[in-house]
Amino acid sequence: MSTSSTSADLYQQGLHWLREIAGPSAEFQPDQWEAIETLVVQRSRLLVVQRTGWGKSMVYFLATKLLRNMGNGPTILISPLLALMRNQLDAAAKLGIRATTINSTNADDWETIEADLLAGRVDFLLISPERLGNDRFQATVWNRIRRSIGMVAVDEAHCISDWGHDFRPDYRRIIRLLDDLPAGTPILGTTATANDRVVRDVAEILGENIRILRGPLTRDSLLLYVVEPMLSQAERLVLLAKLLERIDGSGIIYCSTTYDCQRVAEWLQTRGFNVKAYYSHVEEDTGENRVELEQQLLHNEVKALVASVALGMGFDKPDLHFVIHYQHPGSLIGYYQQIGRAGRGIDEARIVLMHGSDDEEIQRYFIDTAFPRQQDVDKVLRVFERHEEVTIATLQHDVNLKASALDKVLLHLELDGIVARDRRTYHLLKRGMPDFDRWANVSAQRVAELEQLKAYIQHKGCLMRFIAEALDDPTQVEPCGRCQNCQDVKIKSNPTATELDHVRQFLTRQRFITFQPRKMYPAGGVDGQYRGKMKEINAVGLALCYYVDGAFGDAVRDGKYTHGTFSPELVEASAELLERYWATLDERPAWVTCVPSLRHPDLVPTFSQQLAAKLGLSFSPAIAKRVERPPQKAMQNSHMQFRNLMGALELSTPIPQDQPVLVVDDIMDSGWTFTFVGNLLRDGGSGTVYPFALARASTSS
């Protein structure tokens, strides 16, 4: 059979399956069949750069179906988010494709899935790039199927390029995977958000002689708005409520931090809107399951999810009516990807960008922390020079870095072939350094992209055209005729004094900000002891506010660093909060003590005495500091924080026996200070220890 006749037959098969999914009159999108043919007939490497909604997933599903019918092995899809995986499994099932995933949430099913895969009962396996670095996956799956794989697809392929707006170091593991494949294995990369530079980089990574199919990126259904001028936090919250009243349907409100997701969702809930927060650790904080939250939005059971970027790539809801940004993102490319969730199956979707005074600082923090610092890499490599094998516990003992910073250093060293990981230990492969100059250049490029985003905010011409040109759209882009500038309409924020007063009351309201006690000693133990689970722990702690709060948070900062004393308002608010919280408990503290400080000897004790008096309890300065140590906030991981406190505190006076006690401190960060104080008090005969801090240093983000 000739290639042309084979291709024609395959086209008819593919069109038949497309129409089973999309309806009897469905046709392939421009370039869609060409992409499938490149993979199935020519068995080539292909990069598809097409706008959201074009149907990139249909390419790898239909290619998989055709390849499997021809007797080829399964497709491996590498995808960054579980949300995408869940959507894709549902879509694959509609085509009769036996699809499954191996990820951290279904460990109980791994053995069954692996057996099905090896027996040929799986057509389509979805994995995250992190899974490629998993020892078990490499040994039990990859090494046994890599010679028989039918196709490899890399979704959101821009993540493989460190020039991309959403570079993920784990994506670099894909490079080694591609080297393992037999010649002639079709490879597909897909993305909707890549400019010329990223396209060149991704194409180079995916291999020589790669074909690139690139289409127009503009979306007629998106109505773009930018709210000018810059708004305060209160003004944005008022405007959000007004927008939700006016816009039909459901949508997404994006925030840059977990804290803002929580706060914005709470505000809108107080205004009567059925919205929920969504971020990576939302289940730990609220008990809300991310899958269930996604389903609620998909089925229009909520007005909106107030989400971090954890809800982004791959979330597919054709009737998403709006995307609103409470803060501006870090790049126009990233912004376009997020707003691309909207308007896929409807004629119009409202896209609104707000911005505030802290937005740029947040984005510059993300840029500054994207790559490890050179001095941190140096510190870690010096540990490898002293030890043949290194564990995370060893590094935390020797290097004053946060666990997340250590993980980042190790990941880059591993991907650059400088160190290798074997289960829980690392060893040095070669002496060398990462390409720091490249990291610096990439960071500079991201600063330039941030400036481009700021230029978009100020732009007076067509907003869609501005985005298309920023993404190097290969087509000639005309003004959209639908954005705020083309239509000469603006979204204005004119809050009334009453509306702003409602926001102020909300921001200063009292809520229970709790924190869990430490239950385990630092991993691996400290100084040969203090290992494993603690025998006794404190009660759940309570904080008046978050340190970043604009109301009480400002008062805590001013009291500590400007006035040298905490205001009566903080005493009053703390007492009221504690009384309400204690009403929910079976017991209440009988007396008060505090965490001592040699740097600020009177600050917390004075506040604690005033608080005790307000609560009608006795106060005793039962804990003394024996020796001055560096501030706990300078200690970056549990090992350092724990050792910094060893021998620093002591019980200085007899205490009430078997009586529950309130322990007061100004700022709670790691929780180790409360842990040490609690142990001293219990050793001295106290009852339950209840920690209280004026401010919690951070949320889970």
C-alpha positions as CSV (number, residue, x, y, z in Angstrom):
1,M,0.0,0.0,0.0
2,S,1.4,3.4,-0.9
3,T,2.0,6.1,1.7
4,S,-0.6,8.4,0.2
5,S,-3.3,5.7,0.3
6,T,-2.3,4.7,3.8
7,S,-2.5,8.3,4.9
8,A,-5.9,8.7,3.3
9,D,-7.2,5.6,5.1
10,L,-5.8,6.9,8.4
11,Y,-7.4,10.3,7.8
12,Q,-10.8,8.7,7.4
13,Q,-10.3,6.7,10.6
14,G,-9.2,9.7,12.5
15,L,-12.1,11.8,11.2
16,H,-14.5,9.1,12.2
17,W,-13.2,9.1,15.8
18,L,-13.2,12.9,15.9
19,R,-16.9,12.9,14.9
20,E,-17.7,10.4,17.6
21,I,-16.5,12.9,20.1
22,A,-17.3,16.3,18.6
23,G,-20.4,15.5,16.5
24,P,-21.2,14.2,13.0
25,S,-20.2,17.5,11.3
26,A,-16.9,18.0,13.0
27,E,-13.8,18.7,10.9
28,F,-10.2,18.9,11.9
29,Q,-8.8,22.3,12.8
30,P,-6.2,23.8,10.5
31,D,-2.9,21.9,10.9
32,Q,-4.6,19.3,13.2
33,W,-4.5,16.4,10.8
34,E,-1.1,17.5,9.5
35,A,0.2,17.1,13.1
36,I,-1.3,13.7,13.5
37,E,0.1,12.6,10.1
38,T,3.5,13.8,11.0
39,L,3.5,11.6,14.1
40,V,1.7,8.5,12.7
41,V,2.9,8.3,9.1
42,Q,6.2,10.1,9.1
43,R,7.0,9.1,12.7
44,S,8.8,12.4,13.2
45,R,9.4,14.8,16.0
46,L,6.9,17.6,16.2
47,L,6.4,20.8,18.2
48,V,2.8,22.2,18.1
49,V,2.4,25.9,19.1
50,Q,-1.3,26.6,19.0
51,R,-3.7,28.7,21.0
52,T,-5.8,27.3,23.8
53,G,-8.9,25.6,22.6
54,W,-7.3,24.6,19.3
55,G,-7.3,20.9,20.2
56,K,-3.8,19.9,21.0
57,S,-5.0,17.0,23.2
58,M,-7.0,15.6,20.2
59,V,-3.7,15.3,18.3
60,Y,-2.1,13.0,20.8
61,F,-5.3,11.1,21.5
62,L,-6.0,10.3,17.9
63,A,-2.3,9.7,17.1
64,T,-2.3,7.2,20.0
65,K,-5.5,5.5,18.8
66,L,-4.1,5.1,15.3
67,L,-0.6,3.9,16.5
68,R,-2.2,1.4,18.8
69,N,-4.4,0.0,16.0
70,M,-1.2,-0.4,13.9
71,G,0.4,-2.5,16.7
72,N,2.6,0.1,18.3
73,G,3.2,0.4,22.0
74,P,1.6,2.8,24.5
75,T,1.9,6.6,24.5
76,I,3.6,8.3,27.4
77,L,2.3,11.8,28.1
78,I,4.4,14.0,30.4
79,S,2.2,16.6,32.0
80,P,2.8,19.1,34.8
81,L,-0.4,19.1,36.8
82,L,-2.8,16.5,38.3
83,A,-5.7,18.7,37.3
84,L,-4.7,18.2,33.6
85,M,-4.3,14.5,34.2
86,R,-7.8,14.2,35.6
87,N,-9.3,16.0,32.6
88,Q,-7.3,14.0,30.2
89,L,-8.3,10.6,31.6
90,D,-11.9,11.5,31.1
91,A,-11.3,12.7,27.6
92,A,-9.4,9.6,26.7
93,A,-12.1,7.3,27.9
94,K,-14.6,8.9,25.5
95,L,-12.3,7.7,22.6
96,G,-12.0,4.2,24.0
97,I,-8.4,4.7,25.0
98,R,-7.3,2.8,28.0
99,A,-5.6,5.6,29.9
100,T,-4.2,5.7,33.4
101,T,-1.8,7.7,35.5
102,I,0.9,6.9,38.1
103,N,1.2,9.7,40.6
104,S,1.6,10.3,44.3
105,T,-2.2,10.2,45.0
106,N,-2.7,6.6,43.7
107,A,0.2,4.7,45.3
108,D,-2.1,1.8,46.2
109,D,-2.8,1.2,42.5
110,W,0.8,1.3,41.2
111,E,1.4,-2.5,41.1
112,T,-1.9,-3.1,39.2
113,I,-1.2,-0.3,36.8
114,E,2.4,-1.5,36.2
115,A,1.2,-5.0,35.6
116,D,-1.4,-3.8,33.1
117,L,1.2,-1.6,31.3
118,L,3.7,-4.5,30.9
119,A,0.9,-6.7,29.7
120,G,-0.2,-4.3,27.0
121,R,-3.5,-3.4,28.6
122,V,-2.7,0.4,28.8
123,D,-2.8,2.6,25.7
124,F,-1.9,5.9,27.3
125,L,0.1,6.6,30.5
126,L,0.1,10.0,32.1
127,I,3.0,11.0,34.4
128,S,4.4,14.1,35.8
129,P,8.0,15.1,35.0
130,E,8.9,14.5,38.7
131,R,7.9,10.9,38.2
132,L,10.9,10.5,35.8
133,G,13.2,11.0,38.7
134,N,11.5,8.4,40.9
135,D,13.8,5.4,41.5
136,R,10.9,2.9,41.6
137,F,9.4,4.2,38.3
138,Q,12.8,4.0,36.6
139,A,13.4,0.4,37.7
140,T,9.9,-1.1,37.5
141,V,8.4,0.8,34.6
142,W,10.7,2.9,32.4
143,N,13.6,0.5,31.9
144,R,11.1,-2.3,30.9
145,I,9.0,-0.3,28.4
146,R,11.3,2.3,26.9
147,R,12.2,0.1,23.9
148,S,8.5,-0.5,23.0
149,I,6.9,2.9,23.5
150,G,4.7,4.0,20.7
151,M,4.9,7.8,21.2
152,V,6.1,10.3,23.8
153,A,4.1,13.5,24.2
154,V,5.3,16.5,26.3
155,D,2.4,18.7,27.2
156,E,3.1,22.4,28.2
157,A,6.4,21.9,26.5
158,H,7.5,25.5,27.3
159,C,8.2,24.3,30.8
160,I,11.3,22.5,29.5
161,S,12.9,25.8,28.5
162,D,14.4,27.9,31.3
163,W,13.7,30.9,29.0
164,G,10.0,30.0,29.4
165,H,7.7,31.9,31.8
166,D,6.9,28.7,33.7
167,F,10.2,26.8,33.6
168,R,10.1,23.7,35.7
169,P,13.5,22.1,36.4
170,D,12.1,18.6,36.6
171,Y,11.1,19.0,33.0
172,R,14.8,18.7,32.2
173,R,14.6,15.1,33.1
174,I,12.8,14.6,29.8
175,I,16.1,15.2,27.9
176,R,17.5,12.0,29.3
177,L,14.3,10.2,28.5
178,L,14.5,11.2,24.9
179,D,18.0,9.8,24.6
180,D,16.7,6.4,25.8
181,L,14.1,6.1,23.0
182,P,14.7,4.0,19.9
183,A,15.2,5.8,16.6
184,G,12.0,6.6,14.9
185,T,9.9,7.0,18.0
186,P,7.4,9.8,17.4
187,I,7.8,12.7,19.8
188,L,5.3,15.5,20.3
189,G,5.6,18.7,22.2
190,T,2.6,21.0,22.7
191,T,2.2,24.5,24.1
192,A,0.0,27.5,23.7
193,T,2.4,30.0,25.2
194,A,5.8,30.3,23.7
195,N,7.5,33.2,21.9
196,D,10.2,32.8,19.3
197,R,13.0,32.4,21.8
198,V,11.2,29.7,23.8
199,V,10.2,27.9,20.6
200,R,13.8,27.8,19.4
201,D,15.0,26.4,22.8
202,V,12.2,23.8,23.0
203,A,12.8,22.7,19.4
204,E,16.5,22.3,20.1
205,I,15.8,20.2,23.2
206,L,13.3,17.9,21.6
207,G,15.7,17.0,18.9
208,E,17.2,17.6,15.4
209,N,15.0,17.8,12.3
210,I,11.9,18.6,14.5
211,R,8.9,20.0,12.6
212,I,7.2,23.1,14.0
213,L,3.5,23.7,13.4
214,R,2.6,27.2,14.6
215,G,-0.7,28.9,14.3
216,P,-2.4,32.2,15.2
217,L,-2.7,32.8,19.0
218,T,-5.5,35.4,19.2
219,R,-8.9,34.5,20.6
220,D,-12.0,36.4,19.4
221,S,-14.0,35.4,22.4
222,L,-11.9,37.2,25.0
223,L,-12.9,40.7,26.0
224,L,-9.8,42.3,27.6
225,Y,-10.0,44.9,30.3
226,V,-7.3,46.6,32.5
227,V,-8.4,48.5,35.6
228,E,-6.5,51.8,35.8
229,P,-5.2,53.4,37.9
230,M,-3.5,51.1,40.5
231,L,-6.0,50.3,43.2
232,S,-5.6,49.7,46.9
233,Q,-6.4,46.4,48.5
234,A,-9.7,47.8,49.7
235,E,-10.7,49.2,46.4
236,R,-9.9,45.9,44.6
237,L,-12.0,44.0,47.0
238,V,-15.0,46.3,46.5
239,L,-14.6,46.1,42.8
240,L,-14.4,42.4,42.8
241,A,-17.7,42.1,44.5
242,K,-19.3,44.5,42.0
243,L,-17.8,42.6,39.0
244,L,-19.2,39.3,40.3
245,E,-22.6,40.9,40.5
246,R,-22.5,42.0,36.9
247,I,-20.9,39.1,35.1
248,D,-23.0,36.0,34.3
249,G,-21.6,32.5,34.7
250,S,-18.7,31.2,36.6
251,G,-15.0,31.8,36.4
252,I,-11.6,32.1,38.0
253,I,-10.1,34.9,40.2
254,Y,-6.3,34.6,40.2
255,C,-4.2,35.7,43.1
256,S,-0.4,35.6,43.4
257,T,-0.1,34.1,46.9
258,T,-1.9,31.6,49.1
259,Y,-2.7,34.3,51.6
260,D,-4.5,36.4,49.1
261,C,-6.4,33.4,47.8
262,Q,-7.7,32.9,51.3
263,R,-8.4,36.5,52.1
264,V,-10.2,37.3,48.8
265,A,-12.3,34.2,49.0
266,E,-13.3,35.0,52.6
267,W,-14.2,38.6,51.6
268,L,-16.4,37.5,48.7
269,Q,-18.1,34.9,50.9
270,T,-19.0,37.7,53.4
271,R,-20.6,39.5,50.5
272,G,-22.8,36.5,49.8
273,F,-20.9,34.9,46.9
274,N,-20.4,31.2,46.6
275,V,-16.7,31.2,46.0
276,K,-13.9,29.0,47.3
277,A,-10.1,29.2,47.6
278,Y,-7.9,26.9,45.5
279,Y,-4.2,26.4,45.9
280,S,-1.7,23.6,46.2
281,H,-2.1,22.9,49.9
282,V,-5.8,23.9,50.2
283,E,-6.8,20.4,51.5
284,E,-4.4,20.6,54.4
285,D,-5.7,24.1,55.4
286,T,-9.4,23.7,54.8
287,G,-10.2,20.1,54.1
288,E,-11.5,21.0,50.6
289,N,-10.3,18.4,48.1
290,R,-8.8,20.0,44.9
291,V,-10.6,17.5,42.6
292,E,-13.9,18.3,44.2
293,L,-13.3,22.0,43.9
294,E,-12.5,21.6,40.2
295,Q,-15.7,19.6,39.7
296,Q,-17.7,22.3,41.5
297,L,-16.4,24.9,39.1
298,L,-16.9,22.6,36.0
299,H,-20.5,22.1,37.0
300,N,-21.2,25.7,37.9
301,E,-21.8,24.9,41.5
302,V,-19.6,27.8,42.6
303,K,-19.5,31.3,41.2
304,A,-15.7,31.3,41.2
305,L,-12.5,29.6,42.5
306,V,-10.1,32.1,43.9
307,A,-7.0,30.4,42.7
308,S,-3.2,30.4,42.6
309,V,-1.4,29.2,39.5
310,A,-2.1,25.7,40.8
311,L,-5.3,26.0,38.8
312,G,-3.9,26.7,35.3
313,M,-2.5,24.5,32.6
314,G,-4.9,21.8,31.4
315,F,-8.1,23.0,33.3
316,D,-10.7,22.7,30.6
317,K,-14.1,24.3,31.0
318,P,-15.6,25.5,27.7
319,D,-18.1,27.8,29.3
320,L,-15.8,29.6,31.7
321,H,-17.2,33.1,31.6
322,F,-14.5,35.2,33.2
323,V,-11.0,35.4,34.5
324,I,-10.1,38.2,36.9
325,H,-6.6,38.9,38.2
326,Y,-6.6,40.4,41.7
327,Q,-2.8,41.0,41.2
328,H,-0.8,41.2,38.0
329,P,1.3,38.2,37.1
330,G,5.0,38.1,36.2
331,S,4.8,38.0,32.4
332,L,2.4,38.6,29.5
333,I,3.0,35.0,28.3
334,G,1.9,33.6,31.6
335,Y,-1.0,36.0,31.7
336,Y,-2.2,34.8,28.3
337,Q,-2.0,31.2,29.4
338,Q,-4.2,31.9,32.4
339,I,-6.8,33.9,30.6
340,G,-6.8,31.3,27.9
341,R,-8.9,29.1,30.2
342,A,-11.9,31.3,29.4
343,G,-14.2,31.6,26.4
344,R,-13.4,28.3,24.7
345,G,-16.9,27.3,24.0
346,I,-18.8,30.5,24.4
347,D,-18.9,33.7,22.3
348,E,-17.7,36.1,25.0
349,A,-15.7,35.9,28.2
350,R,-14.7,38.9,30.4
351,I,-11.0,39.2,31.2
352,V,-10.1,41.8,33.8
353,L,-6.7,42.7,35.1
354,M,-6.3,44.6,38.4
355,H,-3.1,45.6,40.0
356,G,-1.8,47.0,43.3
357,S,1.2,48.5,44.9
358,D,2.7,45.2,46.1
359,D,2.3,43.2,42.9
360,E,5.7,44.0,41.4
361,E,7.5,43.2,44.7
362,I,5.8,39.8,44.7
363,Q,6.8,39.0,41.2
364,R,10.4,40.2,41.7
365,Y,10.6,37.8,44.7
366,F,9.6,35.0,42.4
367,I,12.2,36.0,39.9
368,D,14.9,36.3,42.5
369,T,14.2,32.9,44.0
370,A,13.7,31.0,40.8
371,F,17.3,29.8,40.7
372,P,19.5,28.9,43.7
373,R,22.0,31.6,44.8
374,Q,25.6,30.9,43.9
375,Q,26.7,31.2,47.5
376,D,24.1,28.5,48.4
377,V,25.4,26.2,45.7
378,D,29.0,26.7,47.1
379,K,27.9,25.8,50.6
380,V,26.2,22.6,49.5
381,L,29.1,21.5,47.3
382,R,31.5,22.0,50.2
383,V,29.5,19.5,52.2
384,F,29.9,17.0,49.3
385,E,33.7,17.5,49.5
386,R,33.6,16.3,53.1
387,H,31.3,13.4,52.7
388,E,31.1,10.5,50.2
389,E,27.3,10.3,50.7
390,V,25.1,13.1,51.7
391,T,21.5,13.1,53.0
392,I,19.1,16.0,53.4
393,A,19.5,15.7,57.2
394,T,23.3,16.1,56.8
395,L,22.8,19.2,54.7
396,Q,20.3,20.8,57.1
397,H,22.8,20.1,59.9
398,D,25.7,21.7,58.0
399,V,24.1,24.4,55.9
400,N,21.8,27.2,57.1
401,L,19.3,27.0,54.3
402,K,15.6,26.3,54.1
403,A,14.6,22.8,53.1
404,S,13.0,24.2,49.9
405,A,16.2,26.0,49.1
406,L,18.3,22.9,49.6
407,D,15.9,20.9,47.4
408,K,16.3,23.5,44.7
409,V,20.1,23.4,44.8
410,L,20.1,19.6,44.7
411,L,17.7,19.4,41.9
412,H,19.8,21.7,39.7
413,L,23.0,19.9,40.6
414,E,21.4,16.6,39.7
415,L,20.0,17.8,36.4
416,D,23.4,19.3,35.5
417,G,25.0,15.9,36.2
418,I,27.1,17.2,39.1
419,V,25.5,15.0,41.8
420,A,23.5,11.8,41.6
421,R,20.7,10.6,43.8
422,D,20.3,7.1,45.0
423,R,17.1,6.8,47.0
424,R,17.7,9.0,50.1
425,T,21.4,9.8,49.6
426,Y,23.3,11.9,47.1
427,H,26.9,11.6,45.9
428,L,29.2,13.7,43.8
429,L,29.7,12.7,40.2
430,K,32.1,15.4,39.1
431,R,33.6,18.6,40.2
432,G,31.9,21.6,38.5
433,M,29.4,24.4,38.8
434,P,26.1,25.1,37.1
435,D,26.0,27.7,34.4
436,F,25.4,30.7,36.6
437,D,25.7,33.1,33.7
438,R,22.8,31.4,32.0
439,W,20.7,31.7,35.2
440,A,21.5,35.4,35.4
441,N,20.6,35.9,31.7
442,V,17.3,34.1,32.2
443,S,16.5,36.1,35.3
444,A,17.3,39.3,33.4
445,Q,14.9,38.1,30.7
446,R,12.2,37.6,33.2
447,V,12.7,41.1,34.5
448,A,12.2,42.3,31.0
449,E,9.0,40.3,30.7
450,L,7.7,41.9,33.9
451,E,8.4,45.3,32.3
452,Q,6.5,44.2,29.2
453,L,3.5,43.2,31.4
454,K,3.6,46.7,33.0
455,A,3.7,48.2,29.5
456,Y,0.5,46.2,28.6
457,I,-1.2,47.7,31.6
458,Q,-0.4,51.2,30.3
459,H,-1.1,50.4,26.6
460,K,-3.7,52.6,24.9
461,G,-4.0,50.5,21.7
462,C,-5.6,47.1,21.1
463,L,-4.8,44.9,24.0
464,M,-5.2,41.6,22.1
465,R,-2.8,42.8,19.4
466,F,-0.3,43.8,22.1
467,I,-0.4,40.2,23.5
468,A,-0.1,38.6,20.1
469,E,2.9,40.7,19.2
470,A,4.5,39.9,22.6
471,L,4.0,36.2,21.8
472,D,5.5,36.6,18.3
473,D,2.3,35.5,16.7
474,P,3.3,34.4,13.2
475,T,0.2,35.9,11.6
476,Q,-0.6,39.5,10.8
477,V,-2.7,40.7,13.7
478,E,-5.3,43.4,13.3
479,P,-7.0,45.2,16.2
480,C,-9.5,42.9,17.8
481,G,-12.3,45.5,18.0
482,R,-13.6,44.1,21.3
483,C,-11.1,45.0,24.0
484,Q,-11.6,48.1,26.3
485,N,-9.4,50.3,24.1
486,C,-10.9,49.3,20.8
487,Q,-14.4,49.9,22.3
488,D,-13.3,52.9,24.3
489,V,-14.9,51.6,27.5
490,K,-13.3,51.4,31.0
491,I,-14.0,49.6,34.2
492,K,-13.9,52.2,36.9
493,S,-13.5,51.8,40.6
494,N,-15.6,54.3,42.5
495,P,-16.1,52.8,45.9
496,T,-18.3,54.7,48.4
497,A,-17.2,55.5,51.9
498,T,-19.7,52.9,53.2
499,E,-18.2,50.2,50.9
500,L,-14.7,51.0,52.0
501,D,-15.8,50.9,55.6
502,H,-17.1,47.4,55.1
503,V,-13.7,46.3,53.8
504,R,-11.9,47.8,56.7
505,Q,-14.2,46.0,59.1
506,F,-13.5,42.8,57.2
507,L,-9.7,43.3,57.2
508,T,-9.6,44.0,61.0
509,R,-12.1,41.3,62.0
510,Q,-11.0,38.6,64.3
511,R,-10.7,35.1,63.1
512,F,-9.0,32.0,64.5
513,I,-5.5,31.8,62.9
514,T,-4.2,28.6,64.4
515,F,-0.9,26.7,64.0
516,Q,-0.1,23.1,64.7
517,P,2.4,22.2,67.4
518,R,5.7,20.5,66.5
519,K,5.3,16.7,66.8
520,M,8.5,15.4,65.4
521,Y,12.2,16.2,66.0
522,P,14.2,17.3,63.0
523,A,14.7,14.5,60.4
524,G,17.6,12.3,61.2
525,G,17.8,13.6,64.8
526,V,20.0,16.3,66.3
527,D,23.5,15.6,67.7
528,G,22.8,11.9,67.9
529,Q,19.6,12.3,70.0
530,Y,16.3,14.1,69.8
531,R,15.0,11.7,67.1
532,G,11.6,10.7,65.9
533,K,8.3,11.5,67.6
534,M,8.0,13.7,70.6
535,K,6.4,12.2,73.8
536,E,4.4,15.3,74.7
537,I,3.4,18.3,72.6
538,N,1.8,21.7,73.0
539,A,-1.9,22.4,72.3
540,V,-2.8,24.0,69.0
541,G,-1.5,27.6,68.9
542,L,-3.4,30.8,68.1
543,A,-2.3,34.0,66.5
544,L,-4.0,37.4,66.4
545,C,-3.0,38.1,62.8
546,Y,-0.6,37.3,60.0
547,Y,2.5,39.4,59.9
548,V,1.6,40.5,56.4
549,D,-1.8,41.7,57.4
550,G,-2.3,45.4,56.7
551,A,-4.2,46.2,59.9
552,F,-2.9,44.3,63.0
553,G,0.2,43.2,61.2
554,D,1.2,46.8,60.8
555,A,0.5,47.5,64.5
556,V,2.8,44.5,65.5
557,R,5.6,45.7,63.2
558,D,5.3,49.3,64.5
559,G,5.2,48.2,68.1
560,K,8.3,46.0,67.8
561,Y,10.5,48.1,65.6
562,T,9.3,51.7,65.9
563,H,7.7,52.3,69.3
564,G,9.3,49.6,71.4
565,T,5.9,48.7,73.0
566,F,2.7,47.1,71.8
567,S,-0.4,49.3,71.7
568,P,-3.5,48.9,74.0
569,E,-5.5,48.1,70.9
570,L,-3.4,44.9,70.4
571,V,-4.0,44.0,74.1
572,E,-7.7,44.5,73.7
573,A,-8.0,42.6,70.4
574,S,-5.9,39.7,71.8
575,A,-8.0,39.3,74.9
576,E,-11.2,39.4,73.0
577,L,-9.9,36.8,70.5
578,L,-8.6,34.5,73.3
579,E,-11.9,34.7,75.2
580,R,-13.8,33.7,72.1
581,Y,-11.4,30.9,71.3
582,W,-11.4,29.5,74.8
583,A,-15.1,29.3,74.7
584,T,-14.7,26.5,72.1
585,L,-12.4,24.5,74.4
586,D,-13.0,22.2,77.3
587,E,-10.5,24.1,79.5
588,R,-8.9,27.5,79.6
589,P,-5.4,28.6,80.8
590,A,-5.1,29.4,84.5
591,W,-2.1,31.6,84.2
592,V,0.2,33.4,81.7
593,T,3.9,33.4,81.0
594,C,5.9,34.5,78.0
595,V,8.9,33.9,75.8
596,P,11.9,36.0,77.0
597,S,14.3,38.0,74.9
598,L,17.6,39.7,75.7
599,R,17.4,42.0,72.7
600,H,13.9,43.3,73.7
601,P,13.8,42.5,77.4
602,D,10.6,44.4,78.2
603,L,8.6,44.2,74.9
604,V,6.8,40.8,75.3
605,P,6.7,40.7,79.1
606,T,5.0,44.1,79.3
607,F,2.4,43.1,76.8
608,S,1.9,39.7,78.5
609,Q,1.3,41.3,81.9
610,Q,-1.2,43.7,80.3
611,L,-2.9,40.8,78.5
612,A,-3.0,38.7,81.7
613,A,-4.6,41.5,83.6
614,K,-7.2,42.0,80.9
615,L,-8.0,38.3,81.0
616,G,-8.1,38.3,84.8
617,L,-5.2,35.8,85.1
618,S,-1.9,35.9,87.0
619,F,1.4,36.4,85.2
620,S,4.7,34.8,86.0
621,P,8.0,35.4,84.0
622,A,8.7,31.7,84.5
623,I,11.1,31.3,81.5
624,A,14.5,33.0,81.4
625,K,17.1,33.2,78.6
626,R,20.5,32.0,79.7
627,V,22.5,33.1,76.7
628,E,22.0,35.3,73.7
629,R,21.8,33.5,70.3
630,P,21.2,34.7,66.8
631,P,17.6,35.5,66.1
632,Q,15.5,32.4,65.3
633,K,14.4,34.1,62.0
634,A,18.0,33.9,60.9
635,M,17.9,30.1,61.2
636,Q,16.6,28.7,57.9
637,N,15.8,25.0,58.7
638,S,14.6,22.8,61.5
639,H,18.1,21.5,62.4
640,M,19.5,25.0,62.7
641,Q,16.4,26.4,64.5
642,F,16.5,23.5,67.0
643,R,20.2,23.7,67.8
644,N,20.0,27.5,68.1
645,L,17.7,27.0,71.1
646,M,19.5,24.1,72.8
647,G,20.7,25.4,76.2
648,A,19.4,28.9,75.6
649,L,16.3,28.8,77.8
650,E,15.6,27.7,81.4
651,L,12.8,27.5,83.9
652,S,13.7,30.3,86.3
653,T,11.0,30.0,89.0
654,P,8.6,27.5,90.5
655,I,5.3,27.4,88.5
656,P,1.7,26.4,89.3
657,Q,1.4,22.7,89.2
658,D,-0.9,20.9,86.8
659,Q,-2.4,24.2,85.6
660,P,-2.9,24.9,81.9
661,V,-0.8,27.9,80.9
662,L,-0.9,30.5,78.1
663,V,2.6,31.2,76.6
664,V,2.8,34.5,74.8
665,D,5.3,35.6,72.1
666,D,5.3,38.4,69.5
667,I,5.9,36.5,66.3
668,M,5.6,32.8,65.5
669,D,7.6,31.5,62.6
670,S,9.0,27.9,62.9
671,G,7.3,27.0,66.1
672,W,10.5,25.6,67.7
673,T,10.6,28.4,70.4
674,F,7.1,27.5,71.6
675,T,8.2,23.8,71.5
676,F,11.2,24.4,73.8
677,V,9.3,26.6,76.2
678,G,6.5,24.0,76.3
679,N,8.9,21.2,77.2
680,L,10.4,23.3,80.0
681,L,7.0,24.1,81.4
682,R,5.8,20.5,81.3
683,D,9.1,19.3,82.9
684,G,8.4,21.8,85.7
685,G,4.9,20.4,86.3
686,S,2.6,22.6,84.3
687,G,-0.6,21.5,82.7
688,T,-1.4,21.9,79.0
689,V,0.6,24.6,77.2
690,Y,-1.4,26.9,75.0
691,P,0.8,29.1,72.6
692,F,-0.3,32.5,71.6
693,A,1.5,34.9,69.2
694,L,0.6,38.4,68.1
695,A,1.5,37.5,64.6
696,R,2.1,34.4,62.5
697,A,5.0,35.0,60.2
698,S,3.5,33.5,57.1
699,T,0.8,31.4,55.7
700,S,1.5,28.1,53.9
701,S,2.7,30.0,50.9
